Amino acid sequence: MKFRIGHGYDVHALGEGLRLVLGGVEIEHTKGCIAHSDGDVLIHAICDALLGAAALGDIGKHFPDTSSEFKGIDSRILLTRVAQTLTAEGYTISNIDSTIAMQRPKLRPHIDSMRNQIAKVIGIDISDVSVKATTTEHLGFEGEELGVSATAVALIYKK
């Protein structure tokens, strides 16, 4: 088997009164992501990790923010398309490990729902999806509650 590893990173500014969607889960908060799509930084980082592992470019190449087709789109649709692209290229997704950096709100109560959504969308077992959350101890743009970032690593393989 040929194994490949990819890394993804995404960041969005936060704005008052917008929806906050992370890992396909809407989370109650006073701020949400300023974005062309739904701003789901976690799913965007996972898409980049998967695409990168297969050397297929990045999320912007496949789903440009200049296209009206993707305005306000649910990022789970983008992740579905990425998974389908990998399958068409002969790859199987083995596992994903990801981290969200955000000062508030506390994300621990939502982690299992995020893992479930991601696993369901890409067709792998929930035990193969790791989502972690951290604060930045009030440092940087995440700590100052100006934005949120996410990183992801994905392992894929081809038989």
C-alpha positions in Angstrom: 0.0 0.0 0.0 1.1 3.5 -0.7 0.5 5.9 2.3 0.4 9.7 1.9 0.1 12.4 4.6 -1.4 15.8 4.1 -1.6 18.9 6.3 -4.2 21.6 6.2 -4.6 25.0 7.9 -7.4 27.6 7.8 -8.3 30.8 9.5 -11.2 33.1 9.6 -11.9 36.4 11.3 -14.9 36.5 13.7 -17.7 39.0 13.4 -20.6 39.9 15.6 -24.0 38.4 14.9 -22.8 35.7 12.4 -23.3 32.0 12.6 -20.5 29.9 14.1 -20.2 26.6 12.3 -17.3 24.2 13.2 -17.0 20.6 12.0 -20.5 20.8 10.5 -22.0 21.8 13.8 -23.7 25.1 14.5 -22.5 26.5 17.9 -24.3 29.2 19.8 -22.0 32.2 20.2 -22.2 35.9 19.8 -19.6 35.8 16.9 -19.3 33.8 13.8 -16.9 33.5 10.9 -16.6 36.1 8.2 -16.4 34.1 5.0 -17.6 33.4 1.5 -18.9 30.0 2.5 -20.3 29.1 5.9 -16.7 29.7 7.3 -16.2 26.3 8.8 -12.5 26.5 9.4 -12.3 22.9 10.7 -13.8 21.4 7.6 -11.7 23.7 5.4 -8.5 22.6 7.1 -9.5 18.9 6.7 -10.3 19.5 3.0 -6.8 21.0 2.5 -5.2 18.1 4.4 -7.0 15.5 2.2 -6.3 17.4 -1.1 -2.7 17.9 -0.1 -2.1 14.3 0.8 -3.2 13.4 -2.8 -1.2 16.4 -4.3 -4.5 17.8 -5.7 -4.0 21.4 -4.7 -6.0 23.2 -2.1 -9.6 24.1 -1.3 -9.3 27.5 -3.1 -8.3 25.7 -6.4 -11.4 23.4 -6.2 -13.9 25.8 -4.6 -12.8 29.4 -5.3 -14.2 32.2 -3.2 -14.8 34.2 -6.3 -17.5 31.8 -7.5 -21.1 32.5 -6.6 -21.7 28.7 -6.6 -20.0 28.5 -3.2 -21.5 31.7 -1.6 -22.8 30.6 1.8 -22.3 26.9 1.0 -22.4 24.3 3.7 -18.8 23.1 4.0 -19.9 19.5 4.5 -20.8 19.7 0.7 -17.2 20.7 0.0 -15.9 17.9 2.1 -18.2 15.4 0.4 -16.8 16.5 -3.0 -13.2 16.2 -1.7 -13.9 12.7 -0.5 -15.5 11.7 -3.8 -12.5 13.2 -5.7 -10.1 11.1 -3.6 -12.1 8.0 -4.2 -12.1 8.7 -7.9 -8.3 8.9 -7.7 -8.2 5.5 -6.0 -7.4 6.7 -2.5 -9.0 5.6 0.8 -9.1 7.9 3.8 -7.5 6.3 6.8 -7.7 8.9 9.5 -7.8 12.6 10.4 -6.4 14.4 13.3 -7.4 18.1 13.8 -7.2 21.0 16.2 -9.3 24.2 16.6 -7.7 27.2 18.3 -10.4 29.6 19.7 -10.6 31.4 23.0 -14.4 31.2 23.4 -16.8 29.5 23.5 -15.8 26.2 25.1 -15.9 23.6 22.4 -15.6 20.4 24.4 -19.4 19.8 24.5 -19.5 19.9 20.7 -16.4 17.7 19.9 -18.3 14.4 19.5 -20.9 16.0 17.3 -18.2 17.4 15.1 -16.4 14.0 14.9 -19.7 12.4 14.0 -20.5 14.9 11.2 -17.0 14.6 9.7 -17.0 10.8 9.8 -20.4 10.6 8.3 -19.7 12.9 5.5 -16.4 11.2 4.4 -17.6 7.7 5.1 -15.1 6.6 7.8 -15.6 5.4 11.4 -15.8 8.0 14.1 -12.9 6.4 15.8 -10.8 7.5 12.8 -11.6 11.2 13.3 -9.9 13.2 16.0 -11.0 16.7 16.9 -9.2 18.7 19.6 -9.8 22.2 20.8 -7.4 24.6 22.5 -7.3 28.2 23.6 -4.3 30.3 23.1 -4.3 31.6 26.6 -5.5 35.0 25.4 -2.5 35.4 23.0 -2.7 36.2 19.3 -5.8 36.8 17.2 -7.5 33.7 18.5 -6.9 34.7 22.1 -8.1 38.2 21.5 -11.3 36.7 20.0 -10.7 38.3 16.6 -10.6 34.9 14.8 -10.4 31.2 14.8 -7.9 28.8 13.2 -7.8 25.1 12.6 -5.1 22.6 11.6 -5.6 19.1 10.3 -3.5 16.1 9.3 -4.9 13.3 7.1 -3.5 9.9 6.2 -4.7 8.4 2.9 -3.6 5.3 1.1 -3.9 3.6 -2.3 -3.7 -0.2 -2.5 
